[in-house]
Amino acid sequence: MKTMNIHRPSLVILAALMLAGGMTACKKKKEVTETPAPSGEVEVTVLCSGPEYFTNNEAFRANALGESMDQATAKKKAMANARAELASAINTQIKGVIDNYVNSREMNNREEVAERFEGLTREVLDQKLSGTKTICERTMKVTDSGNYKTYVAIELSAQDLLSAYNERLSQDERLRIDYDYEKFKETFEAEMNKLGN
């Protein structure tokens, strides 16, 4: 009988394992079903678009479309639209950085400082937008009309923008007095991290 007592804990453990295995085997796997499109609607796939082309904490990104009878004009339109979208996104983000930075600092004339920062933002953006990198470009010919459609996605490095912004701010005599690069960088990176999440 003593031998049975020695094996009894092993049998209990074995039985528990078998029971646990059987319970997980009985669980039904969730089936992924695609919801059909509503009647009269067809899903459109937009080239150079999707999560991999979204702005994150490393780069500002934008995508756009241009259409024309001329292939080169379609590309120019797409690039112009993408740059305009990118500039708008950067302006919005930088405005948040400036507001947070100015409010966290003890500056004499906050309103004037904020206006100077925003003026410099436009100058920096005008310089940096020409340095955007194309990360996707697809050109299609529309069979019905014979027109060309160009889809593009572009990006601008957040660190490149921060460096250019720092360089420009350091040259401004009125702002240089109150400007703290490390504090500005910290504020900038905190705002960019919000985009990455």
C-alpha positions as CSV (number, residue, x, y, z in Angstrom):
1,M,0.0,0.0,0.0
2,K,2.9,2.3,0.6
3,T,3.8,2.2,-3.1
4,M,0.3,3.4,-4.0
5,N,0.8,6.5,-1.7
6,I,4.0,7.3,-3.5
7,H,2.3,7.3,-6.9
8,R,-0.9,9.0,-5.8
9,P,0.5,12.6,-6.0
10,S,1.8,11.8,-9.5
11,L,-1.6,10.4,-10.5
12,V,-3.4,13.5,-9.2
13,I,-1.0,15.8,-11.1
14,L,-1.4,13.7,-14.3
15,A,-5.2,13.8,-14.0
16,A,-5.1,17.6,-13.5
17,L,-3.0,18.1,-16.6
18,M,-5.2,15.8,-18.7
19,L,-8.3,17.7,-17.5
20,A,-6.7,21.1,-18.2
21,G,-5.7,19.9,-21.7
22,G,-9.1,18.6,-22.4
23,M,-10.7,21.8,-21.4
24,T,-8.5,23.9,-23.7
25,A,-9.1,21.5,-26.5
26,C,-12.9,21.9,-26.1
27,K,-12.8,25.7,-26.5
28,K,-14.1,26.9,-29.8
29,K,-11.7,29.0,-31.8
30,K,-13.2,32.4,-32.8
31,E,-13.8,32.6,-36.5
32,V,-12.9,35.8,-38.2
33,T,-15.6,36.7,-40.6
34,E,-15.5,39.7,-42.8
35,T,-18.5,42.0,-42.8
36,P,-19.8,42.4,-46.3
37,A,-20.0,45.9,-47.7
38,P,-23.4,47.5,-47.5
39,S,-25.5,47.2,-50.6
40,G,-24.5,49.5,-53.4
41,E,-21.0,50.1,-52.0
42,V,-17.6,48.8,-53.1
43,E,-14.5,49.1,-51.0
44,V,-11.8,51.2,-52.6
45,T,-8.1,50.4,-52.1
46,V,-6.0,53.6,-51.9
47,L,-2.4,53.1,-52.9
48,C,0.4,54.5,-50.7
49,S,-2.0,54.7,-47.8
50,G,-2.5,52.9,-44.5
51,P,-0.9,52.6,-41.0
52,E,2.6,52.3,-42.3
53,Y,2.2,55.8,-43.9
54,F,0.9,57.5,-40.7
55,T,2.9,60.1,-38.8
56,N,4.6,58.7,-35.8
57,N,7.2,59.8,-33.2
58,E,10.0,59.5,-35.8
59,A,8.6,61.1,-38.9
60,F,5.8,63.3,-40.1
61,R,4.1,61.6,-43.1
62,A,1.4,62.5,-45.6
63,N,-0.1,60.9,-48.6
64,A,-2.1,62.3,-51.5
65,L,-3.4,61.8,-55.0
66,G,-3.0,63.8,-58.2
67,E,-4.9,63.2,-61.5
68,S,-4.3,64.7,-64.9
69,M,-4.3,63.8,-68.6
70,D,-0.5,64.3,-68.4
71,Q,1.6,61.9,-66.3
72,A,4.1,64.5,-65.1
73,T,1.3,66.9,-64.1
74,A,-0.5,64.1,-62.1
75,K,2.8,63.6,-60.2
76,K,3.2,67.3,-59.6
77,K,-0.3,67.6,-58.3
78,A,0.1,64.6,-56.0
79,M,3.4,66.0,-54.6
80,A,1.9,69.5,-54.1
81,N,-1.2,68.0,-52.3
82,A,1.0,65.8,-50.1
83,R,3.3,68.7,-49.1
84,A,0.3,70.9,-48.3
85,E,-1.1,68.1,-46.1
86,L,2.4,67.5,-44.4
87,A,2.8,71.3,-43.8
88,S,-0.6,71.5,-42.2
89,A,0.1,68.5,-39.9
90,I,3.5,69.9,-38.9
91,N,2.0,73.3,-38.2
92,T,-0.6,71.8,-35.9
93,Q,2.0,69.7,-34.1
94,I,4.5,72.6,-33.7
95,K,1.7,74.9,-32.4
96,G,1.1,72.4,-29.6
97,V,4.8,72.2,-28.9
98,I,5.1,76.1,-28.8
99,D,2.1,76.5,-26.6
100,N,3.4,73.9,-24.1
101,Y,6.9,75.3,-24.2
102,V,6.0,78.9,-23.8
103,N,3.6,78.1,-21.0
104,S,6.2,76.1,-19.1
105,R,8.8,78.9,-19.3
106,E,8.9,82.2,-17.4
107,M,9.0,84.5,-20.4
108,N,8.3,88.3,-20.3
109,N,5.9,88.8,-23.2
110,R,4.4,85.3,-23.8
111,E,2.2,86.5,-26.7
112,E,5.1,88.1,-28.6
113,V,7.3,85.1,-28.0
114,A,4.6,82.7,-29.3
115,E,4.2,84.8,-32.4
116,R,7.9,84.9,-33.1
117,F,8.1,81.1,-32.7
118,E,5.2,80.6,-35.1
119,G,6.8,83.0,-37.6
120,L,10.0,80.9,-37.5
121,T,7.9,77.8,-37.9
122,R,6.7,79.0,-41.3
123,E,10.3,79.8,-42.4
124,V,11.7,76.5,-41.3
125,L,8.8,74.6,-43.0
126,D,9.4,76.4,-46.2
127,Q,13.0,75.4,-46.1
128,K,12.5,71.8,-45.0
129,L,9.5,70.8,-47.2
130,S,11.8,70.7,-50.2
131,G,13.8,68.0,-48.4
132,T,10.9,65.6,-47.9
133,K,11.5,61.9,-48.8
134,T,9.1,60.0,-51.1
135,I,8.4,56.7,-49.4
136,C,5.7,55.5,-51.9
137,E,4.8,56.4,-55.4
138,R,2.4,54.6,-57.7
139,T,1.1,55.8,-61.1
140,M,-2.0,54.3,-62.7
141,K,-3.7,55.0,-66.0
142,V,-7.5,55.2,-65.8
143,T,-8.8,53.1,-68.6
144,D,-12.1,55.0,-69.0
145,S,-10.7,58.5,-69.3
146,G,-7.1,57.9,-70.3
147,N,-6.0,60.1,-67.4
148,Y,-3.1,59.3,-65.1
149,K,-3.4,59.1,-61.3
150,T,-0.4,59.3,-59.1
151,Y,-0.5,58.3,-55.5
152,V,2.4,59.4,-53.3
153,A,3.4,59.2,-49.6
154,I,6.1,61.5,-48.3
155,E,7.9,61.9,-45.0
156,L,10.0,64.4,-43.1
157,S,12.2,63.3,-40.2
158,A,11.1,64.7,-36.9
159,Q,14.8,65.0,-35.8
160,D,15.7,66.9,-39.0
161,L,12.9,69.3,-38.4
162,L,13.9,69.8,-34.7
163,S,17.5,70.5,-35.7
164,A,16.5,73.0,-38.4
165,Y,14.1,74.6,-35.9
166,N,16.8,74.8,-33.3
167,E,19.3,76.4,-35.7
168,R,16.8,79.0,-36.7
169,L,15.7,79.8,-33.2
170,S,19.3,80.2,-32.1
171,Q,19.8,82.9,-34.7
172,D,16.9,85.0,-33.5
173,E,18.3,87.6,-31.2
174,R,15.1,88.3,-29.3
175,L,14.2,84.6,-28.8
176,R,17.8,83.5,-27.9
177,I,17.6,85.2,-24.5
178,D,14.7,83.0,-23.3
179,Y,15.3,79.9,-25.5
180,D,16.4,76.7,-23.8
181,Y,17.1,74.0,-26.5
182,E,16.9,71.1,-24.0
183,K,13.6,72.2,-22.7
184,F,12.2,72.8,-26.2
185,K,13.5,69.4,-27.4
186,E,11.9,67.7,-24.4
187,T,8.6,69.4,-25.1
188,F,8.9,68.5,-28.9
189,E,9.7,64.8,-28.1
190,A,6.8,64.6,-25.6
191,E,4.4,65.9,-28.3
192,M,5.8,63.5,-30.9
193,N,5.5,60.5,-28.5
194,K,1.8,61.2,-28.3
195,L,1.7,60.6,-32.1
196,G,3.6,57.3,-31.7
197,N,1.0,55.8,-29.4
